[in-house]
């Protein structure tokens, strides 16, 4: 995967109140992000006990200017 994708892309995301984190991505398709939501959520819960209370899902972004913080652990 490239460090940056020119155009819309998708991420696995995590929300805790007003905090928002990109866990995995960027991906070119929504389905690619959807396929990793459960795996990313399980890993996040393993790394952070409080993550059981977070919300996990996907988000569409204008471009892939960031790498997900769990990419290296998820093989992305």
PDB file of N, CA, C and O in Angstrom:
ATOM      1  N   UNK A   1       0.828  -1.174   0.000  1.00  0.00           N
ATOM      2  CA  UNK A   1       0.000   0.000   0.000  1.00  0.00           C
ATOM      3  C   UNK A   1       0.879   1.247   0.000  1.00  0.00           C
ATOM      4  O   UNK A   1       1.928   1.282   0.645  1.00  0.00           O
ATOM      5  N   UNK A   2       0.452   2.236  -0.708  1.00  0.00           N
ATOM      6  CA  UNK A   2       1.181   3.500  -0.768  1.00  0.00           C
ATOM      7  C   UNK A   2       0.947   4.311   0.506  1.00  0.00           C
ATOM      8  O   UNK A   2      -0.035   4.090   1.215  1.00  0.00           O
ATOM      9  N   UNK A   3       1.841   5.238   0.791  1.00  0.00           N
ATOM     10  CA  UNK A   3       1.669   6.119   1.943  1.00  0.00           C
ATOM     11  C   UNK A   3       0.568   7.139   1.710  1.00  0.00           C
ATOM     12  O   UNK A   3       0.039   7.706   2.665  1.00  0.00           O
ATOM     13  N   UNK A   4       0.220   7.377   0.470  1.00  0.00           N
ATOM     14  CA  UNK A   4      -0.780   8.393   0.173  1.00  0.00           C
ATOM     15  C   UNK A   4      -1.548   7.977  -1.070  1.00  0.00           C
ATOM     16  O   UNK A   4      -0.961   7.525  -2.054  1.00  0.00           O
ATOM     17  N   UNK A   5      -2.832   8.128  -1.018  1.00  0.00           N
ATOM     18  CA  UNK A   5      -3.676   7.818  -2.177  1.00  0.00           C
ATOM     19  C   UNK A   5      -4.351   9.104  -2.597  1.00  0.00           C
ATOM     20  O   UNK A   5      -5.005   9.757  -1.784  1.00  0.00           O
ATOM     21  N   UNK A   6      -4.203   9.472  -3.839  1.00  0.00           N
ATOM     22  CA  UNK A   6      -4.806  10.680  -4.363  1.00  0.00           C
ATOM     23  C   UNK A   6      -6.265  10.398  -4.703  1.00  0.00           C
ATOM     24  O   UNK A   6      -6.562   9.781  -5.726  1.00  0.00           O
ATOM     25  N   UNK A   7      -7.143  10.836  -3.868  1.00  0.00           N
ATOM     26  CA  UNK A   7      -8.565  10.620  -4.081  1.00  0.00           C
ATOM     27  C   UNK A   7      -9.195   9.970  -2.861  1.00  0.00           C
ATOM     28  O   UNK A   7      -8.500   9.627  -1.905  1.00  0.00           O
ATOM     29  N   UNK A   8     -10.500   9.803  -2.893  1.00  0.00           N
ATOM     30  CA  UNK A   8     -11.214   9.239  -1.739  1.00  0.00           C
ATOM     31  C   UNK A   8     -10.688   7.857  -1.360  1.00  0.00           C
ATOM     32  O   UNK A   8     -10.317   7.061  -2.223  1.00  0.00           O
ATOM     33  N   UNK A   9     -10.663   7.589  -0.065  1.00  0.00           N
ATOM     34  CA  UNK A   9     -10.222   6.294   0.431  1.00  0.00           C
ATOM     35  C   UNK A   9     -10.948   6.007   1.740  1.00  0.00           C
ATOM     36  O   UNK A   9     -11.691   6.846   2.249  1.00  0.00           O
ATOM     37  N   UNK A  10     -10.728   4.830   2.269  1.00  0.00           N
ATOM     38  CA  UNK A  10     -11.446   4.369   3.451  1.00  0.00           C
ATOM     39  C   UNK A  10     -10.472   3.879   4.515  1.00  0.00           C
ATOM     40  O   UNK A  10      -9.373   3.414   4.211  1.00  0.00           O
ATOM     41  N   UNK A  11     -10.903   3.994   5.769  1.00  0.00           N
ATOM     42  CA  UNK A  11     -10.121   3.551   6.918  1.00  0.00           C
ATOM     43  C   UNK A  11     -11.017   2.788   7.882  1.00  0.00           C
ATOM     44  O   UNK A  11     -12.234   2.968   7.899  1.00  0.00           O
ATOM     45  N   UNK A  12     -10.391   1.930   8.684  1.00  0.00           N
ATOM     46  CA  UNK A  12     -11.043   1.403   9.882  1.00  0.00           C
ATOM     47  C   UNK A  12     -10.825   2.481  10.935  1.00  0.00           C
ATOM     48  O   UNK A  12      -9.701   2.943  11.132  1.00  0.00           O
ATOM     49  N   UNK A  13     -11.894   2.881  11.609  1.00  0.00           N
ATOM     50  CA  UNK A  13     -11.802   3.982  12.557  1.00  0.00           C
ATOM     51  C   UNK A  13     -12.253   3.561  13.950  1.00  0.00           C
ATOM     52  O   UNK A  13     -12.909   2.536  14.138  1.00  0.00           O
ATOM     53  N   UNK A  14     -11.878   4.384  14.909  1.00  0.00           N
ATOM     54  CA  UNK A  14     -12.233   4.156  16.301  1.00  0.00           C
ATOM     55  C   UNK A  14     -12.612   5.502  16.908  1.00  0.00           C
ATOM     56  O   UNK A  14     -11.918   6.501  16.718  1.00  0.00           O
ATOM     57  N   UNK A  15     -13.726   5.512  17.643  1.00  0.00           N
ATOM     58  CA  UNK A  15     -14.193   6.734  18.284  1.00  0.00           C
ATOM     59  C   UNK A  15     -14.361   6.478  19.782  1.00  0.00           C
ATOM     60  O   UNK A  15     -14.934   5.469  20.195  1.00  0.00           O
ATOM     61  N   UNK A  16     -13.853   7.404  20.577  1.00  0.00           N
ATOM     62  CA  UNK A  16     -14.030   7.388  22.029  1.00  0.00           C
ATOM     63  C   UNK A  16     -14.422   8.806  22.435  1.00  0.00           C
ATOM     64  O   UNK A  16     -13.561   9.670  22.599  1.00  0.00           O
ATOM     65  N   UNK A  17     -15.713   9.038  22.593  1.00  0.00           N
ATOM     66  CA  UNK A  17     -16.186  10.387  22.917  1.00  0.00           C
ATOM     67  C   UNK A  17     -15.851  11.342  21.794  1.00  0.00           C
ATOM     68  O   UNK A  17     -16.323  11.165  20.671  1.00  0.00           O
ATOM     69  N   UNK A  18     -15.039  12.359  22.075  1.00  0.00           N
ATOM     70  CA  UNK A  18     -14.664  13.323  21.043  1.00  0.00           C
ATOM     71  C   UNK A  18     -13.315  12.989  20.399  1.00  0.00           C
ATOM     72  O   UNK A  18     -12.804  13.767  19.593  1.00  0.00           O
ATOM     73  N   UNK A  19     -12.733  11.826  20.753  1.00  0.00           N
ATOM     74  CA  UNK A  19     -11.457  11.394  20.172  1.00  0.00           C
ATOM     75  C   UNK A  19     -11.718  10.458  19.007  1.00  0.00           C
ATOM     76  O   UNK A  19     -12.607   9.608  19.064  1.00  0.00           O
ATOM     77  N   UNK A  20     -10.932  10.623  17.946  1.00  0.00           N
ATOM     78  CA  UNK A  20     -11.111   9.870  16.708  1.00  0.00           C
ATOM     79  C   UNK A  20      -9.743   9.393  16.237  1.00  0.00           C
ATOM     80  O   UNK A  20      -8.802  10.183  16.166  1.00  0.00           O
ATOM     81  N   UNK A  21      -9.624   8.093  15.911  1.00  0.00           N
ATOM     82  CA  UNK A  21      -8.341   7.527  15.480  1.00  0.00           C
ATOM     83  C   UNK A  21      -8.554   6.672  14.233  1.00  0.00           C
ATOM     84  O   UNK A  21      -9.557   5.969  14.108  1.00  0.00           O
ATOM     85  N   UNK A  22      -7.596   6.744  13.318  1.00  0.00           N
ATOM     86  CA  UNK A  22      -7.591   5.881  12.130  1.00  0.00           C
ATOM     87  C   UNK A  22      -6.750   4.655  12.466  1.00  0.00           C
ATOM     88  O   UNK A  22      -5.536   4.760  12.638  1.00  0.00           O
ATOM     89  N   UNK A  23      -7.392   3.495  12.560  1.00  0.00           N
ATOM     90  CA  UNK A  23      -6.696   2.272  12.974  1.00  0.00           C
ATOM     91  C   UNK A  23      -6.004   1.560  11.827  1.00  0.00           C
ATOM     92  O   UNK A  23      -4.879   1.085  11.982  1.00  0.00           O
ATOM     93  N   UNK A  24      -6.663   1.479  10.674  1.00  0.00           N
ATOM     94  CA  UNK A  24      -6.100   0.740   9.538  1.00  0.00           C
ATOM     95  C   UNK A  24      -6.485   1.439   8.245  1.00  0.00           C
ATOM     96  O   UNK A  24      -7.584   1.978   8.114  1.00  0.00           O
ATOM     97  N   UNK A  25      -5.566   1.419   7.299  1.00  0.00           N
ATOM     98  CA  UNK A  25      -5.828   2.029   6.006  1.00  0.00           C
ATOM     99  C   UNK A  25      -4.676   2.909   5.587  1.00  0.00           C
ATOM    100  O   UNK A  25      -3.657   2.957   6.277  1.00  0.00           O
ATOM    101  N   UNK A  26      -4.806   3.599   4.485  1.00  0.00           N
ATOM    102  CA  UNK A  26      -5.993   3.791   3.661  1.00  0.00           C
ATOM    103  C   UNK A  26      -6.248   2.621   2.713  1.00  0.00           C
ATOM    104  O   UNK A  26      -5.324   1.915   2.308  1.00  0.00           O
ATOM    105  N   UNK A  27      -7.510   2.435   2.374  1.00  0.00           N
ATOM    106  CA  UNK A  27      -7.937   1.417   1.420  1.00  0.00           C
ATOM    107  C   UNK A  27      -8.689   2.087   0.277  1.00  0.00           C
ATOM    108  O   UNK A  27      -9.335   3.117   0.465  1.00  0.00           O
ATOM    109  N   UNK A  28      -8.600   1.503  -0.887  1.00  0.00           N
ATOM    110  CA  UNK A  28      -9.290   2.061  -2.050  1.00  0.00           C
ATOM    111  C   UNK A  28     -10.793   1.776  -2.026  1.00  0.00           C
ATOM    112  O   UNK A  28     -11.579   2.534  -2.594  1.00  0.00           O
ATOM    113  N   UNK A  29     -11.192   0.682  -1.367  1.00  0.00           N
ATOM    114  CA  UNK A  29     -12.621   0.347  -1.346  1.00  0.00           C
ATOM    115  C   UNK A  29     -13.136   0.265   0.093  1.00  0.00           C
ATOM    116  O   UNK A  29     -12.393  -0.035   1.026  1.00  0.00           O
ATOM    117  N   UNK A  30     -14.408   0.537   0.234  1.00  0.00           N
ATOM    118  CA  UNK A  30     -15.054   0.447   1.538  1.00  0.00           C
ATOM    119  C   UNK A  30     -15.017  -0.991   2.044  1.00  0.00           C
ATOM    120  O   UNK A  30     -14.830  -1.225   3.238  1.00  0.00           O
ATOM    121  N   UNK A  31     -15.193  -1.946   1.152  1.00  0.00           N
ATOM    122  CA  UNK A  31     -15.212  -3.353   1.547  1.00  0.00           C
ATOM    123  C   UNK A  31     -13.897  -3.775   2.191  1.00  0.00           C
ATOM    124  O   UNK A  31     -13.904  -4.550   3.148  1.00  0.00           O
ATOM    125  N   UNK A  32     -12.777  -3.282   1.688  1.00  0.00           N
ATOM    126  CA  UNK A  32     -11.478  -3.614   2.279  1.00  0.00           C
ATOM    127  C   UNK A  32     -11.421  -3.161   3.741  1.00  0.00           C
ATOM    128  O   UNK A  32     -10.918  -3.884   4.602  1.00  0.00           O
ATOM    129  N   UNK A  33     -11.933  -1.977   4.011  1.00  0.00           N
ATOM    130  CA  UNK A  33     -11.965  -1.477   5.385  1.00  0.00           C
ATOM    131  C   UNK A  33     -12.946  -2.285   6.228  1.00  0.00           C
ATOM    132  O   UNK A  33     -12.627  -2.666   7.354  1.00  0.00           O
ATOM    133  N   UNK A  34     -14.124  -2.547   5.695  1.00  0.00           N
ATOM    134  CA  UNK A  34     -15.122  -3.337   6.431  1.00  0.00           C
ATOM    135  C   UNK A  34     -14.583  -4.699   6.834  1.00  0.00           C
ATOM    136  O   UNK A  34     -14.862  -5.187   7.929  1.00  0.00           O
ATOM    137  N   UNK A  35     -13.813  -5.308   5.949  1.00  0.00           N
ATOM    138  CA  UNK A  35     -13.264  -6.645   6.207  1.00  0.00           C
ATOM    139  C   UNK A  35     -12.308  -6.674   7.402  1.00  0.00           C
ATOM    140  O   UNK A  35     -12.077  -7.740   7.972  1.00  0.00           O
ATOM    141  N   UNK A  36     -11.754  -5.534   7.788  1.00  0.00           N
ATOM    142  CA  UNK A  36     -10.785  -5.499   8.888  1.00  0.00           C
ATOM    143  C   UNK A  36     -11.330  -4.913  10.186  1.00  0.00           C
ATOM    144  O   UNK A  36     -10.600  -4.858  11.176  1.00  0.00           O
ATOM    145  N   UNK A  37     -12.575  -4.478  10.216  1.00  0.00           N
ATOM    146  CA  UNK A  37     -13.117  -3.843  11.426  1.00  0.00           C
ATOM    147  C   UNK A  37     -13.019  -4.769  12.635  1.00  0.00           C
ATOM    148  O   UNK A  37     -12.494  -4.364  13.672  1.00  0.00           O
ATOM    149  N   UNK A  38     -13.509  -5.990  12.526  1.00  0.00           N
ATOM    150  CA  UNK A  38     -13.496  -6.904  13.670  1.00  0.00           C
ATOM    151  C   UNK A  38     -12.077  -7.231  14.129  1.00  0.00           C
ATOM    152  O   UNK A  38     -11.797  -7.246  15.327  1.00  0.00           O
ATOM    153  N   UNK A  39     -11.201  -7.486  13.192  1.00  0.00           N
ATOM    154  CA  UNK A  39      -9.816  -7.822  13.531  1.00  0.00           C
ATOM    155  C   UNK A  39      -9.124  -6.633  14.217  1.00  0.00           C
ATOM    156  O   UNK A  39      -8.398  -6.814  15.194  1.00  0.00           O
ATOM    157  N   UNK A  40      -9.350  -5.434  13.705  1.00  0.00           N
ATOM    158  CA  UNK A  40      -8.752  -4.235  14.303  1.00  0.00           C
ATOM    159  C   UNK A  40      -9.325  -3.981  15.696  1.00  0.00           C
ATOM    160  O   UNK A  40      -8.587  -3.612  16.610  1.00  0.00           O
ATOM    161  N   UNK A  41     -10.624  -4.176  15.865  1.00  0.00           N
ATOM    162  CA  UNK A  41     -11.264  -3.965  17.169  1.00  0.00           C
ATOM    163  C   UNK A  41     -10.718  -4.952  18.200  1.00  0.00           C
ATOM    164  O   UNK A  41     -10.435  -4.566  19.335  1.00  0.00           O
ATOM    165  N   UNK A  42     -10.570  -6.199  17.824  1.00  0.00           N
ATOM    166  CA  UNK A  42     -10.031  -7.207  18.748  1.00  0.00           C
ATOM    167  C   UNK A  42      -8.604  -6.867  19.158  1.00  0.00           C
ATOM    168  O   UNK A  42      -8.237  -6.994  20.326  1.00  0.00           O
ATOM    169  N   UNK A  43      -7.804  -6.433  18.189  1.00  0.00           N
ATOM    170  CA  UNK A  43      -6.431  -6.062  18.488  1.00  0.00           C
ATOM    171  C   UNK A  43      -6.396  -4.836  19.398  1.00  0.00           C
ATOM    172  O   UNK A  43      -5.616  -4.793  20.348  1.00  0.00           O
ATOM    173  N   UNK A  44      -7.231  -3.848  19.115  1.00  0.00           N
ATOM    174  CA  UNK A  44      -7.282  -2.641  19.950  1.00  0.00           C
ATOM    175  C   UNK A  44      -7.648  -3.000  21.391  1.00  0.00           C
ATOM    176  O   UNK A  44      -7.077  -2.446  22.331  1.00  0.00           O
ATOM    177  N   UNK A  45      -8.584  -3.910  21.569  1.00  0.00           N
ATOM    178  CA  UNK A  45      -8.990  -4.334  22.920  1.00  0.00           C
ATOM    179  C   UNK A  45      -7.869  -5.075  23.633  1.00  0.00           C
ATOM    180  O   UNK A  45      -7.746  -5.004  24.855  1.00  0.00           O
ATOM    181  N   UNK A  46      -7.063  -5.777  22.870  1.00  0.00           N
ATOM    182  CA  UNK A  46      -5.920  -6.493  23.443  1.00  0.00           C
ATOM    183  C   UNK A  46      -4.836  -5.504  23.905  1.00  0.00           C
ATOM    184  O   UNK A  46      -4.163  -5.727  24.911  1.00  0.00           O
ATOM    185  N   UNK A  47      -4.686  -4.417  23.152  1.00  0.00           N
ATOM    186  CA  UNK A  47      -3.651  -3.428  23.453  1.00  0.00           C
ATOM    187  C   UNK A  47      -4.090  -2.392  24.481  1.00  0.00           C
ATOM    188  O   UNK A  47      -3.254  -1.793  25.157  1.00  0.00           O
ATOM    189  N   UNK A  48      -5.404  -2.180  24.602  1.00  0.00           N
ATOM    190  CA  UNK A  48      -5.935  -1.148  25.495  1.00  0.00           C
ATOM    191  C   UNK A  48      -7.223  -1.659  26.132  1.00  0.00           C
ATOM    192  O   UNK A  48      -8.227  -1.833  25.441  1.00  0.00           O
ATOM    193  N   UNK A  49      -7.204  -1.898  27.425  1.00  0.00           N
ATOM    194  CA  UNK A  49      -8.375  -2.443  28.111  1.00  0.00           C
ATOM    195  C   UNK A  49      -9.622  -1.584  27.941  1.00  0.00           C
ATOM    196  O   UNK A  49     -10.736  -2.107  27.901  1.00  0.00           O
ATOM    197  N   UNK A  50      -9.443  -0.283  27.843  1.00  0.00           N
ATOM    198  CA  UNK A  50     -10.586   0.626  27.700  1.00  0.00           C
ATOM    199  C   UNK A  50     -11.235   0.540  26.319  1.00  0.00           C
ATOM    200  O   UNK A  50     -12.353   1.020  26.134  1.00  0.00           O
ATOM    201  N   UNK A  51     -10.560  -0.054  25.367  1.00  0.00           N
ATOM    202  CA  UNK A  51     -11.080  -0.119  24.001  1.00  0.00           C
ATOM    203  C   UNK A  51     -12.391  -0.888  23.904  1.00  0.00           C
ATOM    204  O   UNK A  51     -13.124  -0.729  22.928  1.00  0.00           O
ATOM    205  N   UNK A  52     -12.694  -1.709  24.883  1.00  0.00           N
ATOM    206  CA  UNK A  52     -13.978  -2.432  24.882  1.00  0.00           C
ATOM    207  C   UNK A  52     -15.157  -1.464  24.899  1.00  0.00           C
ATOM    208  O   UNK A  52     -16.271  -1.837  24.532  1.00  0.00           O
ATOM    209  N   UNK A  53     -14.920  -0.237  25.319  1.00  0.00           N
ATOM    210  CA  UNK A  53     -15.974   0.772  25.392  1.00  0.00           C
ATOM    211  C   UNK A  53     -15.965   1.731  24.194  1.00  0.00           C
ATOM    212  O   UNK A  53     -16.810   2.623  24.121  1.00  0.00           O
ATOM    213  N   UNK A  54     -15.039   1.567  23.267  1.00  0.00           N
ATOM    214  CA  UNK A  54     -14.930   2.434  22.095  1.00  0.00           C
ATOM    215  C   UNK A  54     -15.879   1.954  21.000  1.00  0.00           C
ATOM    216  O   UNK A  54     -16.374   0.828  21.043  1.00  0.00           O
ATOM    217  N   UNK A  55     -16.124   2.815  20.028  1.00  0.00           N
ATOM    218  CA  UNK A  55     -16.923   2.454  18.852  1.00  0.00           C
ATOM    219  C   UNK A  55     -15.977   2.237  17.673  1.00  0.00           C
ATOM    220  O   UNK A  55     -15.068   3.034  17.439  1.00  0.00           O
ATOM    221  N   UNK A  56     -16.199   1.156  16.937  1.00  0.00           N
ATOM    222  CA  UNK A  56     -15.354   0.822  15.788  1.00  0.00           C
ATOM    223  C   UNK A  56     -16.205   0.793  14.533  1.00  0.00           C
ATOM    224  O   UNK A  56     -17.366   0.386  14.567  1.00  0.00           O
ATOM    225  N   UNK A  57     -15.624   1.226  13.429  1.00  0.00           N
ATOM    226  CA  UNK A  57     -16.348   1.234  12.165  1.00  0.00           C
ATOM    227  C   UNK A  57     -15.416   1.647  11.047  1.00  0.00           C
ATOM    228  O   UNK A  57     -14.211   1.400  11.097  1.00  0.00           O
ATOM    229  N   UNK A  58     -15.993   2.285  10.031  1.00  0.00           N
ATOM    230  CA  UNK A  58     -15.202   2.756   8.895  1.00  0.00           C
ATOM    231  C   UNK A  58     -15.513   4.220   8.641  1.00  0.00           C
ATOM    232  O   UNK A  58     -16.536   4.748   9.075  1.00  0.00           O
ATOM    233  N   UNK A  59     -14.604   4.854   7.929  1.00  0.00           N
ATOM    234  CA  UNK A  59     -14.783   6.255   7.574  1.00  0.00           C
ATOM    235  C   UNK A  59     -14.193   6.479   6.185  1.00  0.00           C
ATOM    236  O   UNK A  59     -13.176   5.885   5.824  1.00  0.00           O
ATOM    237  N   UNK A  60     -14.848   7.345   5.412  1.00  0.00           N
ATOM    238  CA  UNK A  60     -14.342   7.740   4.100  1.00  0.00           C
ATOM    239  C   UNK A  60     -13.643   9.078   4.256  1.00  0.00           C
ATOM    240  O   UNK A  60     -14.180  10.001   4.868  1.00  0.00           O
ATOM    241  N   UNK A  61     -12.437   9.180   3.699  1.00  0.00           N
ATOM    242  CA  UNK A  61     -11.650  10.410   3.784  1.00  0.00           C
ATOM    243  C   UNK A  61     -11.356  10.917   2.373  1.00  0.00           C
ATOM    244  O   UNK A  61     -11.431  10.161   1.404  1.00  0.00           O
ATOM    245  N   UNK A  62     -11.027  12.185   2.271  1.00  0.00           N
ATOM    246  CA  UNK A  62     -10.752  12.805   0.973  1.00  0.00           C
ATOM    247  C   UNK A  62      -9.505  12.222   0.312  1.00  0.00           C
ATOM    248  O   UNK A  62      -9.449  12.099  -0.911  1.00  0.00           O
ATOM    249  N   UNK A  63      -8.512  11.867   1.114  1.00  0.00           N
ATOM    250  CA  UNK A  63      -7.295  11.247   0.580  1.00  0.00           C
ATOM    251  C   UNK A  63      -6.618  10.438   1.673  1.00  0.00           C
ATOM    252  O   UNK A  63      -6.960  10.555   2.850  1.00  0.00           O
ATOM    253  N   UNK A  64      -5.666   9.625   1.278  1.00  0.00           N
ATOM    254  CA  UNK A  64      -4.994   8.731   2.221  1.00  0.00           C
ATOM    255  C   UNK A  64      -3.711   9.301   2.748  1.00  0.00           C
ATOM    256  O   UNK A  64      -2.650   8.694   2.603  1.00  0.00           O
ATOM    257  N   UNK A  65      -3.791  10.467   3.363  1.00  0.00           N
ATOM    258  CA  UNK A  65      -2.583  11.152   3.815  1.00  0.00           C
ATOM    259  C   UNK A  65      -1.974  10.562   5.073  1.00  0.00           C
ATOM    260  O   UNK A  65      -0.860  10.935   5.443  1.00  0.00           O
ATOM    261  N   UNK A  66      -2.675   9.645   5.746  1.00  0.00           N
ATOM    262  CA  UNK A  66      -2.165   9.032   6.974  1.00  0.00           C
ATOM    263  C   UNK A  66      -2.226   7.517   6.880  1.00  0.00           C
ATOM    264  O   UNK A  66      -3.066   6.953   6.180  1.00  0.00           O
ATOM    265  N   UNK A  67      -1.324   6.876   7.595  1.00  0.00           N
ATOM    266  CA  UNK A  67      -1.364   5.425   7.746  1.00  0.00           C
ATOM    267  C   UNK A  67      -2.136   5.100   9.025  1.00  0.00           C
ATOM    268  O   UNK A  67      -2.049   5.842  10.004  1.00  0.00           O
ATOM    269  N   UNK A  68      -2.884   4.007   9.026  1.00  0.00           N
ATOM    270  CA  UNK A  68      -3.559   3.580  10.239  1.00  0.00           C
ATOM    271  C   UNK A  68      -2.544   3.176  11.293  1.00  0.00           C
ATOM    272  O   UNK A  68      -1.501   2.608  10.969  1.00  0.00           O
ATOM    273  N   UNK A  69      -2.846   3.468  12.562  1.00  0.00           N
ATOM    274  CA  UNK A  69      -1.869   3.222  13.619  1.00  0.00           C
ATOM    275  C   UNK A  69      -1.639   1.735  13.903  1.00  0.00           C
ATOM    276  O   UNK A  69      -0.643   1.376  14.532  1.00  0.00           O
ATOM    277  N   UNK A  70      -2.540   0.874  13.451  1.00  0.00           N
ATOM    278  CA  UNK A  70      -2.369  -0.563  13.659  1.00  0.00           C
ATOM    279  C   UNK A  70      -1.971  -1.304  12.374  1.00  0.00           C
ATOM    280  O   UNK A  70      -1.943  -2.534  12.362  1.00  0.00           O
ATOM    281  N   UNK A  71      -1.667  -0.579  11.306  1.00  0.00           N
ATOM    282  CA  UNK A  71      -1.342  -1.221  10.028  1.00  0.00           C
ATOM    283  C   UNK A  71      -0.278  -2.307  10.165  1.00  0.00           C
ATOM    284  O   UNK A  71      -0.443  -3.407   9.640  1.00  0.00           O
ATOM    285  N   UNK A  72       0.803  -2.005  10.863  1.00  0.00           N
ATOM    286  CA  UNK A  72       1.914  -2.974  10.928  1.00  0.00           C
ATOM    287  C   UNK A  72       1.515  -4.232  11.678  1.00  0.00           C
ATOM    288  O   UNK A  72       2.056  -5.302  11.400  1.00  0.00           O
ATOM    289  N   UNK A  73       0.584  -4.137  12.622  1.00  0.00           N
ATOM    290  CA  UNK A  73       0.132  -5.303  13.380  1.00  0.00           C
ATOM    291  C   UNK A  73      -0.916  -6.128  12.614  1.00  0.00           C
ATOM    292  O   UNK A  73      -1.103  -7.318  12.867  1.00  0.00           O
ATOM    293  N   UNK A  74      -1.587  -5.459  11.675  1.00  0.00           N
ATOM    294  CA  UNK A  74      -2.655  -6.112  10.909  1.00  0.00           C
ATOM    295  C   UNK A  74      -2.181  -6.609   9.543  1.00  0.00           C
ATOM    296  O   UNK A  74      -2.960  -7.188   8.787  1.00  0.00           O
ATOM    297  N   UNK A  75      -0.908  -6.384   9.228  1.00  0.00           N
ATOM    298  CA  UNK A  75      -0.379  -6.819   7.939  1.00  0.00           C
ATOM    299  C   UNK A  75      -0.843  -5.965   6.776  1.00  0.00           C
ATOM    300  O   UNK A  75      -0.911  -6.430   5.638  1.00  0.00           O
ATOM    301  N   UNK A  76      -1.160  -4.722   7.066  1.00  0.00           N
ATOM    302  CA  UNK A  76      -1.625  -3.784   6.018  1.00  0.00           C
ATOM    303  C   UNK A  76      -0.454  -3.025   5.469  1.00  0.00           C
ATOM    304  O   UNK A  76      -0.622  -2.188   4.582  1.00  0.00           O
TER     305      UNK A  76
END
